[in-house]
Amino acid sequence: MPLSEPESGLQGIFQVIPVSAGQKVNAQFLTVIPNAVRKGRFELRYVPQPRLDEVPVKVELETRGWRLHGAGARSMVLDRTRTISWRLDPPVFRRLKGH
């Protein structure tokens, strides 16, 4: 059973994913970040651990109800601290007729 760990102000699930030398794996996580969109922008800042080799990653942002401007997927190499930014519009709620 995964353990819950506080990480960067969020409650994360700690789970060991075994990876052999030279092997590539995909890891996914789902989270809710309260008040994450500020002034129409959502930003993720990645601070990688020191490594001998660069680490290629692909980040895919999926939104529920929010309108995403541009591509949700971004690819990069984590060779240094990087910030990824997306522009988002909030959900629009419409009243049903007769309510």
Backbone as a ProteinNet text record, in pm:
[ID]
protein_1_A
[PRIMARY]
MPLSEPESGLQGIFQVIPVSAGQKVNAQFLTVIPNAVRKGRFELRYVPQPRLDEVPVKVELETRGWRLHGAGARSMVLDRTRTISWRLDPPVFRRLKGH
[TERTIARY]
84.9	0	89.9	65.4	148.1	133.9	239	238.9	212.3	149.2	122.1	232.2	289.4	399.8	371.7	399.5	388.7	503	471.9	573.6	533.7	614	591.4	451.4	402.7	271.4	155.5	181.8	77.5	95.4	-9.1	0.7	20.8	138.8	171.5	170.5	155.7	160.1	300.7	364.3	498	485.2	542.4	537.4	669.4	729.9	855.8	825.4	891.9	877.5	1014	1027.1	1157.7	1196	1319.7	1371.1	1513	1534.8	1668.3	1754.4	1885.3	1979.1	1945.5	1932.7	1902	1755.1	1672.1	1529.4	1455.8	1352.2	1267.3	1128.9	1070.5	934.7	855	724.1	633.9	577.5	572.1	511.1	408.1	292	185.5	137.3	90.2	23.5	-88.6	-187.5	-303.2	-310.2	-327.4	-336.7	-429.9	-476.3	-553.3	-470.1	-445	-365.7	-458.6	-505.9	-597.6	-535.9	-615.4	-574.3	-446.5	-428.6	-306.5	-302.7	-418.5	-422.3	-426.5	-323.4	-314.4	-304	-396.5	-401.8	-403	-477.7	-494.5	-377.6	-281.4	-164.2	-147.1	-104.5	-68.9	77.4	157.7	300.3	344.8	431.4	497.2	646.8	710.6	855.6	919.7	1010	1081.6	1223.2	1263	1399.6	1456.9	1534.5	1584.4	1698.4	1711.6	1825	1949.2	2067.9	2189.8	2207.1	2242.4	2259.9	2378.1	2434.4	2540.7	2484.6	2368.8	2306.5	2180.1	2149.7	2027	1906.6	1796.6	1676.1	1568.5	1532.1	1423.3	1289	1197.5	1064.3	958.4	839.3	722.9	617.8	566.1	464.1	335.3	227.1	96.7	0.3	-55.9	-152.5	-292.3	-374.6	-515.7	-596.5	-693.9	-776.6	-919.9	-991.1	-1131.9	-1215.5	-1269.8	-1355	-1282.8	-1155	-1078.4	-1043	-1039.1	-1000.6	-851	-781.2	-636.9	-600.8	-514.3	-467.2	-335.2	-329.2	-206.8	-200.4	-84.1	-63.8	-55.8	-118.2	-112	13.6	76.1	195.6	321.3	421.8	550.9	661.1	763.4	880.1	1001.5	1090.5	1209.9	1313.2	1428.6	1534.7	1554.1	1552.3	1571.7	1720.5	1787.6	1929.4	1952.8	1845.5	1850.9	1706.8	1690.2	1556.1	1479.4	1357.5	1273.5	1133.9	1073.6	935.3	854.4	743.4	652.8	526.8	474.8	358.7	251.8	126.8	12.3	-84.8	-155.2	-260.5	-393.7	-476	-604.2	-715.8	-834.2	-955.1	-1041.4	-1104.5	-1185.5	-1310.4	-1368.5	-1492.7	-1603.6	-1691.2	-1807.8	-1929.8	-2000.3	-2121.4	-2241.6	-2328.8	-2448.6	-2570.5	-2662.4	-2787	-2876.9	-2940.9	-3039.1	-3167.4	-3238.6	-3365.3	-3463	-3531.3	-3631.6	-3574.4	-3444.4	-3384.6	-3335.8
-117.5	0	124.4	218.2	339.2	422.5	491.6	581.3	723.1	800.7	940	1025.6	1113.5	1198.6	1343.7	1439.2	1579.6	1616.7	1686.6	1726.1	1859	1961.9	2094.3	2148.6	2125.1	2176.6	2088.8	1977.5	1883.1	1752.2	1673.5	1540.7	1443.4	1387.3	1297.9	1153.2	1065.9	923	873.3	812.3	758.6	615.4	588.7	455	426.9	314.8	276.6	214.1	264.1	209.1	152.9	20.6	-36.7	-9.4	37.3	66.1	9.5	-79.9	-137.5	-40.9	-59.5	23.7	18.9	135.7	144.3	129.1	95.4	76.8	209.7	224.9	343.5	301.9	382.7	356.9	486.4	472.7	587.6	590.2	707.8	725.8	837.5	816.5	916.1	947.2	1068.8	1101.6	1199.8	1194.9	1282.8	1359.5	1488.3	1569.2	1686.7	1742	1865.8	1969.1	2081	2187.6	2307.5	2328.3	2439.9	2574.2	2657.4	2793.1	2795.1	2692.9	2680.6	2778	2819.2	2912.2	3053.6	3130.5	3267.7	3361	3456.5	3553.3	3482.7	3371.3	3299.4	3211.4	3190	3107.2	2996.6	2881.6	2768.8	2736	2731.3	2705.9	2587.6	2506.2	2398	2424.7	2413.7	2434.5	2301.8	2256.8	2131.1	2161.1	2102.8	2116.7	1974.7	1937.1	1799.9	1775.1	1648.8	1607.6	1603.8	1627.1	1619.9	1481.1	1476.9	1350.9	1362.7	1248.3	1246.6	1268.4	1208.6	1218.5	1303.8	1371.2	1449.6	1355.4	1401.4	1319.7	1380.2	1310.6	1361.4	1328.2	1426.3	1404.2	1463.3	1410.7	1465.6	1491.9	1613.3	1654.4	1677.1	1614.3	1634.1	1689.2	1805.6	1869.6	1841	1782.5	1761.6	1846	1916.1	2001	1951	1973.5	1934.8	2061.7	2096.5	2214.2	2341.3	2350.2	2469	2466.7	2584.1	2594.5	2618.7	2527.5	2532.7	2597.7	2698.8	2765.3	2701.3	2646.1	2582.9	2436.1	2378.7	2235.1	2204	2094.8	2050.6	1969.9	1914.7	1831.9	1913.3	1893.8	1960.1	1857	1860.9	1774.7	1861.1	1808.2	1883.3	1788.5	1841.7	1768.8	1835.3	1755.3	1810.7	1816.5	1910.8	1931.3	2048.5	2120.1	2233.5	2263.6	2356	2394.8	2454.6	2410.7	2460.2	2491.7	2594.7	2630.5	2619.1	2546.3	2530.4	2608.4	2680.5	2766.2	2739.3	2736.5	2723.8	2838	2883.4	2984.2	2911.3	2942.6	2875.2	2975.9	2942.2	3018.1	2931.8	2991.7	2913.4	2856.2	2753.5	2696.5	2800.6	2788.7	2877.4	2794.3	2839.3	2768.7	2846.3	2777.4	2841.5	2790	2880.4	2840.4	2769	2667.2	2595.4	2676.2	2669.5	2744.1	2695.9	2792.1	2760	2748.5	2778.4	2768.2	2902.8
0	0	0	-90.6	-95.8	31	65.6	180.2	134.2	219.8	188.3	249.4	167.6	210.9	173.6	263.5	223.6	129.8	21.1	-76.3	-136.9	-117	-175.4	-146.7	-26.3	11.4	-29.3	-96.8	-137.8	-62.9	-58	0	-115	-125.5	-236.4	-193.4	-288.9	-263	-296.3	-199.2	-218	-267.7	-383.4	-439.2	-510.6	-479.7	-542.7	-678.3	-782.2	-917	-955.3	-960.2	-993.5	-1139.2	-1159.1	-1292.5	-1300.6	-1393.5	-1413.5	-1494	-1487.4	-1563.2	-1711.6	-1773.5	-1916	-1950	-1854.3	-1878	-1869.3	-1950.2	-1945.3	-1898	-1812	-1763.5	-1767.3	-1769.6	-1759.1	-1617.7	-1559.5	-1428.5	-1441.4	-1385.3	-1392.4	-1251.9	-1233.1	-1108.7	-1136.7	-1052.1	-1061.7	-931.1	-941.2	-820.3	-843.2	-736.5	-738.6	-664.3	-729.7	-669	-649.2	-526.3	-501.9	-540.7	-606.9	-645.8	-730.5	-814.3	-894.4	-1011.5	-1060.6	-1174	-1117.6	-1151.4	-1102.7	-1222.1	-1227.4	-1338.1	-1473.5	-1480.9	-1606.7	-1646.8	-1556.9	-1588.6	-1484.1	-1533.6	-1447.5	-1474.9	-1369.9	-1387.4	-1302.4	-1361	-1288.4	-1293.1	-1179.1	-1172.3	-1135.2	-1219.9	-1197.9	-1154.2	-1041.8	-991.9	-986.9	-1089.4	-1094	-995.7	-956.8	-875.4	-964.4	-908.5	-990.3	-1051.5	-1181	-1252.6	-1347.3	-1383.6	-1483.1	-1622.1	-1649.7	-1781.1	-1772.7	-1883.5	-1890.1	-1890.6	-1834.8	-1826.1	-1916.2	-2026.4	-2110	-2045.4	-2044.3	-1988.5	-2081.3	-2069.7	-2140	-2033.7	-2031.7	-1935.9	-2013	-1966.8	-2030.3	-1926.9	-1956.5	-1867.8	-1919.5	-1834.6	-1866.6	-1770.6	-1823.1	-1738.9	-1741.6	-1635.7	-1626.5	-1622.6	-1738.6	-1745.8	-1785.1	-1759.3	-1794.1	-1941.9	-2004.7	-2146.6	-2153.7	-2218.4	-2232.3	-2364.8	-2361.3	-2482.9	-2523.7	-2642.5	-2689.8	-2652.8	-2674.6	-2651.3	-2502.5	-2464.1	-2325.3	-2296.6	-2401.8	-2385.4	-2414.2	-2331.8	-2349.5	-2326.8	-2410.1	-2393.3	-2363.7	-2278.6	-2241	-2182.6	-2159.1	-2090	-1954.9	-1849.3	-1715.3	-1682.9	-1745.5	-1720.2	-1624.8	-1592	-1499.8	-1455	-1362.9	-1318	-1434.7	-1452	-1561.7	-1509.3	-1568.5	-1537.8	-1665.6	-1657	-1770.8	-1738.4	-1835.9	-1813.7	-1918.9	-1875.1	-1964.7	-1935.3	-2038.1	-2020.2	-2018.2	-1918.7	-1899.3	-1875.4	-1923.6	-1891.9	-1801.7	-1700.5	-1607.5	-1674.6	-1611.2	-1664.5	-1664.7	-1761	-1769.4	-1732.4	-1630.8	-1589.1	-1639.7	-1707.1	-1761.6	-1688.5	-1665.7	-1600.3	-1698.7	-1649.6	-1730.2	-1734.5	-1846.2	-1857.8	-1751	-1691.4	-1589.9	-1448.9	-1431.6	-1296.5	-1251.8
[MASK]
+++++++++++++++++++++++++++++++++++++++++++++++++++++++++++++++++++++++++++++++++++++++++++++++++++

